[in-house]
Amino acid sequence: MQGQTQTPGVYTLATNYIMDNTAAALRAICFSKVDEVANAILVVVRSNRRVFVYGAGRSGLVGKALAIRLVHLGVQTFVVGESVTPSVREGDLVILISGSGETIPVTMTAEIARRLGAKIVALTKRVDSHLARFSNYRVILAPNSGDGDKKQFAPLGTVFETAAWIFCDALVAELMSRLGETEENMRERHATLEH
């Protein structure tokens, strides 16, 4: 009906909530943490080592998206748990994603990787978590946790996962710059069997 103002629907409220909290979590990251992770990946590239990525559930999907982009950059990258993934060796880099930092398969992976001599990057929202304690490099993506009933707009870790995805994509852009890569170079490494 014309002339009537409508109250925002849940979709609009959820969109604003997710965008605002994701932006806040990303803005809180000190660039030195980005620099540490980028440098850790460059060390792997220059020493002919490998990157392994792992997360459970939706965090795992974020990890797989990062792995794809690292492959596009020419970084030898594997997803933990895939049937063709080789064993982690000393000097490799393992990137682990868990909002709580307590997800058992992820924390077990951190413990095993550390015992094997790999370096560990943690993307988590809890600096005091098991995963953060086992990691060499920590990126804390801490969305606002004091919103009480507003969490219905982004249930079960949505803001963390969204922030992690954006962080990873921005990290890829940083790596592109440092490696002198272009989108054209990356396109040449893109899967061609799907055409």
trRosetta pair geometry for C-beta under 8 A, 3 or more apart (Angstrom, degrees):
i j d omega theta_ij theta_ji phi_ij phi_ji
1 4 4.9 44 88 11 102 125
6 9 7.8 -7 146 -41 118 83
8 12 3.9 -112 -168 84 107 134
8 13 5.4 129 119 -49 121 82
8 16 8.0 -4 175 -1 158 133
9 12 5.3 101 55 9 67 97
9 13 7.2 -132 104 1 37 92
10 13 5.6 -59 -145 44 35 111
10 14 5.8 36 156 -22 70 109
10 153 7.2 -161 -172 -108 81 82
11 14 5.9 -59 -146 38 24 109
11 15 6.2 27 155 -22 63 107
12 15 5.7 -50 -144 33 30 113
12 16 6.4 25 159 -13 63 106
13 16 6.1 -58 -150 39 28 107
13 17 6.1 29 154 -20 64 111
13 153 5.7 -113 123 -107 90 132
14 17 5.6 -56 -144 39 30 113
14 18 6.1 27 160 -17 67 107
14 153 3.9 -170 -109 -160 68 89
14 154 6.6 145 -156 -55 86 72
15 18 6.1 -58 -146 38 25 106
15 19 6.2 19 159 -13 63 111
16 19 5.9 -59 -142 41 28 107
16 20 5.9 24 163 -17 66 113
17 20 6.1 -59 -142 39 23 107
17 21 6.1 8 166 -6 62 115
17 147 7.6 111 -151 -171 116 162
17 150 5.9 -172 -127 171 138 111
17 153 4.0 68 54 111 156 147
17 154 5.8 -151 117 -19 114 112
18 21 6.4 -66 -141 45 22 101
18 22 5.8 23 162 -20 63 115
18 153 6.8 -138 -40 138 81 100
18 154 5.0 142 -87 -85 86 127
18 158 6.3 -64 -114 129 111 118
18 159 6.1 -157 -135 -93 65 79
18 162 6.1 74 -176 12 105 171
19 22 5.9 -59 -141 39 24 110
19 23 6.2 23 161 -18 62 110
20 23 6.0 -59 -150 36 25 109
20 24 6.4 24 154 -19 62 108
21 24 5.5 -50 -144 35 34 113
21 25 6.4 36 156 -20 65 103
21 143 4.5 47 167 -155 109 109
21 144 5.2 -108 -124 24 102 98
21 147 7.8 -62 -85 -32 135 148
21 154 6.9 -136 55 28 144 162
21 159 4.5 -43 113 -135 124 141
22 25 5.8 -55 -150 35 31 110
22 26 6.4 23 155 -13 65 109
22 143 7.1 -20 -79 -101 40 113
22 159 5.6 -147 -69 -154 72 79
22 162 4.8 -65 -103 108 132 117
22 163 4.8 -168 -144 -72 76 83
22 166 6.6 92 173 12 119 145
23 26 5.9 -60 -146 41 30 107
23 27 6.0 30 157 -21 67 110
24 27 5.8 -55 -141 37 28 110
24 28 6.5 32 157 -26 61 107
24 143 6.8 95 78 -135 104 59
24 144 6.1 26 89 -35 152 100
25 28 6.0 -58 -155 28 28 114
25 29 7.7 37 148 -32 58 95
25 125 7.7 -50 -138 -115 128 101
25 141 4.8 52 168 -172 121 74
25 142 5.9 -180 -127 64 90 36
25 143 4.6 -41 -63 -76 126 64
25 144 8.0 -118 -57 -16 87 62
25 159 6.6 139 -19 155 144 104
25 160 7.4 -164 -147 -104 166 50
25 163 4.2 -37 93 -116 136 156
26 29 6.0 -42 -165 8 41 114
26 141 7.3 7 -75 -131 54 96
26 163 5.6 -159 -55 -146 86 96
26 166 6.1 -50 -85 100 141 126
26 167 6.4 -162 -115 -73 95 86
26 170 7.8 104 -155 5 126 155
28 140 7.7 -68 115 97 114 92
28 142 6.5 -66 89 51 155 92
29 33 5.6 -105 -173 60 92 131
29 34 6.6 85 142 -43 121 98
29 139 6.3 10 -129 -159 123 93
29 140 7.4 173 -101 63 79 62
29 141 7.2 -13 -66 -90 114 68
29 167 7.1 115 -41 -117 165 117
30 33 5.3 99 70 -5 79 99
30 34 8.0 -151 103 1 48 84
31 34 5.2 -49 -156 36 52 115
31 35 6.0 57 145 -24 75 103
32 35 5.3 -51 -147 37 35 118
32 36 6.4 42 152 -25 65 100
33 36 5.7 -46 -149 30 33 114
33 37 6.7 27 155 -13 63 104
33 137 7.4 134 -158 -176 74 93
33 138 7.2 -65 -139 89 117 54
33 139 5.2 130 157 -103 127 76
33 140 7.8 -104 -129 17 165 72
34 37 6.1 -60 -153 39 31 105
34 38 6.1 28 153 -17 67 111
34 139 7.6 69 -75 -108 55 121
34 170 7.8 -58 -129 116 132 108
34 171 6.6 -153 -148 -101 91 85
34 174 6.3 175 166 -68 115 172
35 38 5.8 -56 -142 40 28 110
35 39 6.1 27 159 -17 64 110
36 39 5.9 -59 -147 39 25 109
36 40 6.3 28 154 -22 63 107
36 137 4.9 177 131 -131 119 120
37 40 5.6 -52 -147 33 32 114
37 41 6.6 30 154 -17 64 103
37 95 8.0 68 -153 -110 112 113
37 121 5.5 79 -122 -131 99 137
37 137 5.5 153 -80 148 73 147
37 139 6.4 -9 -47 -48 141 122
37 171 6.4 -48 107 -135 128 131
38 41 5.9 -56 -154 36 32 109
38 42 6.4 30 150 -18 66 107
38 171 6.5 -160 -76 -157 88 87
38 174 5.2 -86 -96 124 139 125
38 175 5.9 -161 -137 -76 95 77
38 178 6.3 127 171 -5 122 157
39 42 5.4 -54 -145 38 35 112
39 43 6.4 43 153 -25 66 99
40 43 5.7 -46 -151 28 31 115
40 44 6.9 34 149 -18 60 102
40 93 5.6 130 151 -122 103 139
40 119 6.0 -143 -156 119 120 144
40 121 6.4 161 88 -65 155 116
40 136 7.5 140 -112 99 142 123
40 137 5.8 -109 -31 -21 154 153
41 44 5.6 -53 -157 33 37 115
41 45 6.5 38 148 -20 67 104
41 51 6.4 10 -128 -84 87 136
41 70 7.5 -123 -152 -127 131 118
41 75 6.6 -28 -177 -125 105 151
41 93 6.5 -138 -95 80 54 168
41 175 6.3 -43 97 -106 144 128
42 45 5.4 -50 -146 35 37 114
42 46 6.1 29 158 -14 69 108
42 175 7.6 -170 -64 -130 88 89
42 178 6.3 -77 -82 134 132 137
42 179 7.6 -162 -108 -72 95 89
43 46 6.0 -61 -144 42 27 105
43 47 6.0 4 163 0 65 117
43 49 7.7 0 121 35 74 127
43 93 7.7 118 74 -55 98 128
44 47 6.3 -72 -139 49 22 95
44 49 4.4 -95 -149 74 73 103
44 50 6.8 -86 -174 61 118 7
44 51 5.6 93 134 -60 164 85
44 75 7.1 55 102 -155 116 108
44 91 7.7 144 -113 153 72 77
44 92 6.9 55 -127 -147 115 43
44 93 4.7 -81 -66 -2 139 122
45 49 8.0 -64 -37 49 19 73
45 74 7.7 69 -136 103 117 91
45 75 5.7 -73 -87 -111 101 89
45 179 7.3 -78 161 -103 172 119
47 91 6.3 -110 122 177 139 125
48 76 7.9 41 -165 12 53 139
49 76 7.7 -159 116 64 32 118
49 89 7.6 -139 -142 75 95 100
49 91 4.7 -136 -100 129 141 97
49 92 5.0 -165 175 -95 111 52
49 93 6.8 102 116 -7 124 83
50 76 4.6 -75 -112 108 81 106
50 77 6.9 161 -170 -91 81 30
50 78 6.3 17 168 4 128 105
50 86 7.5 99 34 62 173 115
50 88 7.9 -136 78 -123 114 61
50 89 7.7 81 32 35 108 95
50 92 4.9 -14 63 -128 78 108
50 93 7.5 -152 102 35 43 71
51 67 7.7 -173 108 -118 108 76
51 70 5.8 -84 71 167 146 158
51 75 5.6 16 11 150 129 119
51 76 6.9 144 20 87 75 57
51 77 4.5 -20 72 -108 102 82
51 78 7.4 167 89 26 54 63
51 92 7.2 174 -87 -174 24 84
51 93 4.9 -22 -111 73 72 101
51 94 7.7 158 -164 -88 54 28
51 95 6.5 14 -175 -6 102 109
52 77 7.5 165 -85 -159 27 60
52 78 5.2 -21 -110 71 74 91
52 79 7.5 129 -162 -118 66 13
52 80 5.3 69 172 -56 111 93
52 85 7.2 84 -129 -164 106 122
52 88 5.7 -66 -12 -92 155 106
52 92 6.2 43 -7 153 105 126
52 93 7.2 178 26 92 69 50
52 94 4.6 -18 69 -111 104 75
52 95 7.1 180 88 24 50 67
52 113 7.4 -155 68 -110 136 131
52 118 7.5 -23 30 -159 122 156
53 63 4.2 169 154 -176 107 99
53 64 7.2 171 105 -72 127 33
53 66 5.6 179 -132 83 156 112
53 67 4.5 -142 36 -65 141 103
53 70 7.7 161 -36 15 133 143
53 77 6.6 18 -9 -175 110 106
53 78 7.4 177 22 89 73 42
53 79 5.6 -39 70 -108 89 63
53 80 6.9 -148 82 -1 34 86
53 94 7.7 172 -80 -161 28 54
53 95 4.8 -13 -110 66 75 103
53 96 7.9 175 -156 -77 46 36
53 97 7.7 17 -173 -7 87 107
54 60 7.0 -22 -171 -116 50 84
54 63 5.8 64 -138 -178 2 165
54 79 6.8 124 -84 -169 64 62
54 80 3.6 -21 -75 39 123 126
54 81 6.7 113 -122 -7 108 107
54 94 7.1 -13 16 -173 107 97
54 95 7.5 153 24 85 59 58
54 96 5.5 -14 70 -112 88 73
54 97 7.3 -170 98 25 42 77
54 105 7.8 -118 161 131 125 100
54 106 6.4 175 119 -116 104 77
54 109 5.4 -88 84 160 155 172
55 58 8.0 -51 127 94 122 39
55 59 3.3 -119 168 125 131 92
55 60 4.1 -157 86 -72 76 47
55 61 7.7 -76 81 23 118 42
55 62 6.1 -2 48 58 158 93
55 63 4.1 166 10 -23 104 128
55 96 6.7 136 -77 -168 70 52
55 97 3.5 -30 -82 68 130 98
55 98 6.2 -176 -136 -62 86 63
55 103 7.9 67 -161 68 62 157
55 106 6.4 18 -126 -97 46 125
55 123 8.0 -39 -84 64 127 110
56 59 6.0 30 56 59 49 108
56 60 5.3 10 -130 -41 8 113
56 98 6.9 36 26 -102 94 96
56 103 4.9 -159 27 172 133 145
56 105 5.5 115 -70 57 124 120
56 106 5.9 -109 -12 -40 103 105
57 60 5.8 131 53 10 26 103
57 61 7.7 -54 133 -4 43 93
58 61 5.4 -42 -155 27 45 114
58 62 6.9 50 146 -18 66 96
58 157 6.9 162 63 96 128 118
58 161 4.8 -15 126 -122 119 153
59 62 5.5 -47 -155 33 40 115
59 63 6.5 44 145 -21 66 103
59 97 4.2 -168 178 118 106 105
59 98 5.8 105 143 -92 172 41
59 99 6.5 -145 -71 -21 131 82
59 103 7.6 -164 48 -8 147 163
59 106 7.8 -12 102 -77 141 146
59 123 8.0 177 -157 90 111 109
59 157 7.6 -51 -50 147 100 144
59 160 7.8 -23 -87 119 104 109
59 161 6.0 -119 -78 -106 62 94
59 164 6.7 12 -130 81 80 167
60 63 5.3 -50 -149 35 36 116
60 64 6.4 39 152 -20 67 101
60 97 7.4 180 -70 69 34 113
61 64 5.6 -48 -147 34 35 112
61 65 6.5 38 152 -20 63 102
61 161 8.0 37 63 -164 102 122
62 65 5.7 -54 -153 34 32 113
62 66 6.6 32 149 -17 64 104
62 97 5.6 -133 82 150 118 168
62 161 5.8 -155 -45 -159 133 79
62 164 4.8 40 177 110 161 115
62 165 4.8 -115 -124 -77 103 77
62 168 6.3 153 174 -1 93 148
63 66 5.6 -54 -151 36 34 111
63 67 6.3 37 151 -22 67 104
63 79 6.7 120 126 -129 106 96
63 95 6.9 169 -133 104 98 101
63 97 5.1 -157 -62 18 102 129
64 67 5.4 -49 -146 33 34 115
64 68 6.6 40 153 -23 64 99
64 79 5.6 17 -102 -105 77 143
65 68 5.8 -48 -153 29 32 113
65 69 6.8 26 153 -12 63 105
65 165 6.5 22 72 -135 151 91
65 168 6.6 110 97 104 101 144
65 169 7.9 -35 138 -65 119 90
66 69 5.9 -61 -153 40 34 107
66 70 6.3 34 152 -20 69 106
66 95 6.9 -92 115 104 149 150
66 168 4.2 -91 -88 -166 109 136
66 171 7.7 12 -133 69 111 125
66 172 7.4 -159 -138 -56 69 111
67 70 5.7 -54 -146 36 32 111
67 71 6.5 35 154 -19 65 103
67 77 4.8 179 -152 142 77 125
67 78 7.2 -47 -146 122 129 7
67 79 5.1 -63 -54 -66 173 92
68 71 5.8 -56 -155 34 30 111
68 72 6.5 32 147 -20 64 105
69 72 5.3 -49 -149 34 38 117
69 73 6.6 37 150 -18 65 102
69 168 7.3 140 42 149 142 99
69 169 7.2 173 -66 -112 168 59
69 172 4.4 -47 152 -109 139 146
69 186 8.0 -8 -153 -154 65 134
70 73 5.5 -54 -152 37 36 112
70 75 4.1 -64 175 65 92 124
70 77 4.1 97 98 -52 124 156
70 172 7.4 -119 -66 -107 58 98
70 175 7.8 -7 -112 103 72 168
71 74 7.7 62 -178 -64 33 14
71 75 6.7 -92 -78 62 29 69
71 77 5.2 -114 -59 46 77 114
71 189 6.5 -168 140 147 74 122
72 186 4.1 41 164 -161 104 98
72 187 7.9 29 -155 -58 109 26
72 189 5.1 155 -137 84 46 117
72 190 6.1 21 -113 -75 103 72
73 172 6.8 -152 -48 -151 130 87
73 175 5.8 -2 -135 123 160 124
73 176 6.7 -120 -110 -82 110 67
73 179 6.2 100 -172 51 108 163
73 181 5.6 -102 -137 -47 78 174
73 186 6.4 -14 -76 -104 47 102
73 189 7.8 -104 10 58 13 157
74 179 7.6 176 49 172 115 149
74 181 7.3 -168 9 -98 112 131
74 185 7.8 -42 -33 150 118 112
74 189 6.2 -140 -70 -78 68 158
75 175 7.9 -35 -37 173 136 147
78 82 6.8 -139 -176 46 87 120
78 84 7.7 -138 -136 102 110 77
78 85 4.3 126 171 -129 127 90
78 86 6.6 -146 -63 30 168 72
79 82 4.8 76 76 -19 95 121
79 85 6.3 -110 72 -78 49 130
80 85 6.1 150 -116 169 31 166
80 94 7.5 45 -54 -145 131 105
80 109 5.9 58 167 -135 166 141
81 85 6.8 50 40 17 26 149
82 85 4.6 109 62 -29 84 106
87 116 7.9 -150 160 -142 96 155
88 92 5.1 -138 -158 65 79 146
88 94 6.3 -3 -124 -68 143 119
88 112 7.5 116 47 123 135 97
88 113 5.3 -49 131 -118 166 82
88 116 5.2 110 103 93 102 154
88 118 5.0 -43 170 -48 123 143
89 92 5.4 103 58 -20 63 115
89 116 6.6 -113 -133 160 20 116
89 117 7.3 -21 158 70 47 106
89 118 7.3 106 81 -71 28 94
90 116 6.3 -139 -64 149 62 70
90 117 3.2 -4 -114 95 87 137
90 118 6.8 -133 -119 -60 29 53
91 117 6.7 2 -21 127 54 106
91 118 7.2 -45 50 -109 21 55
91 119 7.8 5 -154 -8 24 95
92 113 7.7 -101 85 -154 106 102
92 116 8.0 -8 40 113 111 118
92 118 4.5 -34 72 -118 84 107
92 119 7.5 -157 96 30 40 72
93 118 6.5 168 -94 -175 17 96
93 119 5.1 -23 -110 70 72 98
93 120 7.7 164 -161 -87 58 24
93 121 6.6 29 178 -10 101 107
94 109 6.9 -162 173 149 140 103
94 110 7.3 179 107 -106 133 54
94 113 4.2 -56 7 -149 160 160
94 118 4.9 64 -12 135 108 139
94 119 7.2 174 24 85 71 46
94 120 5.1 -22 70 -109 97 71
94 121 7.1 -172 92 27 47 71
95 120 7.9 153 -89 -162 27 53
95 121 4.4 -14 -112 66 72 114
95 123 7.1 29 180 -9 91 105
96 106 5.2 128 -172 -168 116 99
96 109 6.1 162 -104 92 127 120
96 110 5.7 -62 -13 -71 168 97
96 120 6.4 -7 6 -166 115 100
96 121 6.9 164 23 83 66 58
96 122 5.6 -21 71 -108 97 62
96 123 7.2 -170 93 28 47 72
96 131 6.0 -141 110 -155 130 121
96 135 7.3 -136 46 -90 114 117
97 106 7.4 -107 68 -130 39 139
97 123 4.5 -10 -111 65 77 112
97 124 7.6 175 -154 -68 41 61
97 164 5.7 96 -149 -168 125 148
98 101 5.2 137 97 -85 108 31
98 102 7.1 -169 146 29 134 36
98 103 4.4 -143 -135 18 130 116
98 106 4.3 160 -53 96 135 168
98 107 7.5 -57 26 -47 170 76
98 122 7.6 -48 38 -157 89 91
98 123 7.6 131 25 82 45 67
98 124 5.5 -3 77 -101 70 97
98 129 7.6 -163 98 149 111 155
98 131 5.4 155 54 -37 125 163
99 124 6.4 127 -150 -149 15 62
99 125 5.0 7 -163 7 69 113
99 126 7.8 74 153 -7 50 94
99 141 8.0 -75 -118 78 71 105
99 157 4.4 -140 -19 -134 168 122
99 160 4.0 87 -111 115 113 165
99 161 7.1 -55 -59 -50 120 73
99 164 8.0 -107 -75 -35 80 135
100 103 6.0 120 58 -37 108 78
100 124 7.3 -59 80 -154 20 104
100 125 7.5 -12 -76 48 24 97
100 126 6.3 7 -170 4 36 133
100 129 6.5 145 144 -122 52 137
100 157 8.0 -74 -34 -91 82 128
101 106 7.9 -116 -146 104 32 130
101 107 7.5 79 163 -77 55 104
101 122 6.8 45 -120 -176 103 130
101 124 3.9 52 -71 -153 102 149
101 125 7.4 -140 -24 47 102 55
101 126 4.5 -123 17 60 131 106
101 129 2.4 65 104 137 140 161
101 130 5.9 161 142 45 87 64
101 131 3.8 -132 -156 34 79 109
101 132 5.4 -16 -146 -17 147 90
102 107 6.4 -6 -150 -41 32 137
102 126 7.8 0 -24 56 93 148
102 129 5.7 -119 -47 -154 76 105
102 130 5.4 94 -105 18 64 114
102 131 7.2 -117 -54 -13 33 97
103 106 4.2 54 82 19 104 117
103 107 6.5 161 75 -13 50 88
103 131 7.7 20 37 -50 78 131
104 107 6.0 -58 -137 41 28 104
104 108 6.1 30 163 -20 65 108
105 108 5.7 -55 -144 38 30 113
105 109 6.3 35 154 -23 63 105
106 109 5.6 -52 -151 33 31 114
106 110 6.6 35 149 -21 63 102
106 131 6.1 -12 127 -93 110 128
107 110 5.4 -47 -150 32 38 116
107 111 6.5 39 152 -19 66 102
107 130 4.6 13 -126 113 135 127
107 131 5.5 -108 -93 -70 79 78
107 134 7.0 128 -151 11 74 147
108 111 5.7 -53 -150 36 34 111
108 112 6.3 30 154 -15 67 107
109 112 5.9 -56 -145 40 30 108
109 113 6.0 29 158 -19 66 111
110 113 5.9 -57 -142 39 26 109
110 114 6.2 26 159 -19 63 109
110 120 5.5 74 -140 -144 85 154
110 122 7.4 21 -106 -83 135 105
110 130 7.6 151 62 132 145 86
110 131 5.6 172 -41 -130 159 68
110 134 4.1 99 148 105 125 142
110 135 6.6 -64 -144 -66 126 76
111 114 5.9 -57 -148 36 26 110
111 115 6.4 26 155 -19 62 108
111 134 6.2 -80 -72 -134 58 151
112 115 5.7 -58 -151 36 31 112
112 116 6.4 23 154 -14 66 110
113 116 5.8 -62 -149 41 31 108
113 118 4.2 -62 180 59 91 127
113 120 5.7 118 101 -79 129 107
114 117 7.9 64 179 -58 30 15
114 118 6.9 -85 -77 60 29 76
114 120 6.1 -41 -70 -22 89 132
114 134 5.6 -115 -37 -176 147 99
119 136 4.7 -53 -160 26 86 153
119 137 7.3 42 163 -2 106 103
120 134 6.2 -14 81 125 161 84
120 135 4.3 -116 108 -124 105 67
120 136 5.3 129 51 8 65 85
120 137 7.3 -169 99 34 49 72
121 135 6.4 63 -145 -160 12 120
121 136 7.2 -46 -71 62 50 85
121 137 4.6 -21 -111 74 74 109
121 138 7.8 175 -160 -79 54 28
121 139 7.2 20 179 -2 96 101
122 129 7.8 -176 176 77 145 116
122 131 4.8 143 -133 143 130 100
122 132 5.2 -162 101 -94 160 52
122 134 7.5 113 -60 69 131 77
122 135 3.7 -107 -16 -56 111 162
122 137 7.1 176 23 91 67 55
122 138 4.9 -10 63 -114 105 72
122 139 7.0 -170 93 31 57 64
123 139 5.0 -13 -108 68 71 108
123 141 6.3 20 -175 -2 86 119
123 164 5.2 104 150 -129 137 108
123 167 6.9 163 -135 88 130 146
123 168 7.8 -31 -83 -61 164 97
124 127 7.7 161 93 -70 109 34
124 129 5.4 -113 160 41 154 147
124 131 5.3 147 -60 83 147 128
124 132 5.6 -114 55 -58 142 97
124 138 7.2 -47 37 -154 100 94
124 139 7.7 131 26 77 55 60
124 140 6.5 -29 80 -114 69 60
124 141 7.2 173 95 33 18 82
125 140 6.5 85 -141 -167 30 71
125 141 5.4 -63 -87 81 75 66
125 142 4.8 122 -161 -100 82 57
125 143 6.6 -42 -128 16 136 75
125 160 5.1 -82 -45 -110 128 124
126 129 3.9 95 93 -40 112 109
126 132 6.5 -134 101 -14 68 133
126 140 7.6 -153 41 -135 8 100
126 142 7.7 109 -71 -99 37 99
127 132 5.4 171 -158 -177 34 167
127 138 6.8 91 -126 154 74 148
127 140 5.2 -15 -69 -97 91 140
127 142 7.9 -33 -26 -62 93 129
128 132 6.8 30 15 61 5 138
128 133 7.7 23 -170 -50 38 102
129 132 4.6 98 57 6 81 102
129 133 7.0 -145 96 -6 44 87
130 133 5.9 -60 -153 35 28 111
130 134 6.6 16 156 -11 64 111
131 134 6.1 -67 -151 41 30 104
131 135 6.3 31 155 -32 66 115
132 135 5.8 -61 -147 26 31 117
132 138 5.0 50 -142 -120 89 134
132 140 7.5 29 -109 -84 133 96
135 138 5.3 120 91 -72 132 82
139 167 6.5 140 152 176 147 151
141 160 5.7 121 106 -143 115 72
141 163 4.4 160 -172 114 129 130
141 164 5.8 -148 24 -68 169 73
141 167 6.4 -107 -84 -33 130 148
142 145 7.5 -58 179 -26 87 107
143 159 3.9 68 -91 120 165 135
143 160 6.0 -114 -3 -62 118 66
143 163 6.5 -168 -60 -19 101 144
144 147 5.7 78 118 -35 109 107
144 159 7.9 -64 38 148 69 169
147 150 3.8 -72 160 58 115 116
147 151 5.8 140 87 -50 104 72
148 151 7.0 -139 113 -8 19 97
149 152 6.4 -12 172 -4 64 111
150 153 5.6 -26 177 12 71 115
151 154 6.6 -83 -159 62 51 70
151 155 6.4 84 149 -98 83 57
152 155 6.3 5 -137 -63 35 98
154 158 3.8 -133 -172 67 84 125
154 159 4.9 64 144 -40 150 88
154 162 7.9 -73 -149 1 128 132
155 158 6.2 65 55 -17 38 115
157 160 4.7 -51 -166 43 81 116
157 161 5.5 78 134 -23 93 101
158 161 5.9 -63 -146 40 28 107
158 162 6.1 26 159 -18 67 110
159 162 5.8 -55 -144 39 30 110
159 163 6.1 28 157 -17 65 109
160 163 5.8 -61 -148 40 28 108
160 164 6.1 29 154 -22 66 108
161 164 5.6 -51 -143 35 30 113
161 165 6.4 34 155 -22 63 103
162 165 5.8 -52 -150 32 30 112
162 166 6.5 23 154 -12 64 106
163 166 5.9 -58 -147 41 32 107
163 167 6.0 38 153 -24 66 107
164 167 5.5 -51 -144 36 30 115
164 168 6.3 30 156 -20 64 106
165 168 5.9 -57 -152 35 28 110
165 169 6.5 23 153 -15 64 107
166 169 5.7 -55 -146 39 34 109
166 170 6.2 31 156 -16 67 107
167 170 5.9 -61 -149 40 28 108
167 171 6.2 33 151 -24 65 107
168 171 5.4 -51 -147 33 32 116
168 172 6.6 38 151 -23 63 99
169 172 5.5 -45 -153 28 35 115
169 173 6.9 38 148 -18 62 99
170 173 5.5 -47 -154 32 39 114
170 174 6.6 43 146 -19 65 101
171 174 5.5 -51 -151 35 36 115
171 175 6.3 35 150 -17 67 105
172 175 5.6 -54 -147 39 33 111
172 176 6.4 44 150 -27 65 100
173 176 5.5 -44 -148 27 33 117
173 177 6.8 34 153 -18 61 101
174 177 5.9 -56 -158 34 32 111
174 178 6.5 21 151 -12 66 109
175 178 5.7 -58 -142 42 35 107
175 179 5.7 19 163 -6 71 114
175 181 7.5 8 124 26 77 128
176 179 6.3 -69 -140 48 21 98
176 181 4.5 -98 -143 69 68 100
176 182 7.4 102 -172 -86 109 21
176 186 7.6 -43 -111 -47 112 131
177 180 7.8 23 178 -70 26 34
181 185 5.0 -124 -157 73 78 137
181 186 6.1 74 165 -51 119 94
182 185 4.8 104 52 3 73 98
182 186 7.1 -140 97 -1 42 87
183 186 5.5 -56 -148 41 36 113
183 187 6.2 45 151 -29 68 102
184 187 5.6 -48 -147 28 31 115
184 188 7.0 37 152 -23 60 99
185 188 5.9 -54 -163 26 34 113
185 189 7.3 19 148 -7 64 104
186 189 5.9 -63 -159 40 40 105
186 190 6.8 60 142 -46 68 94
187 190 5.2 -33 -155 0 42 123
191 194 5.6 59 116 -2 111 107
192 195 5.8 -30 -173 4 64 116
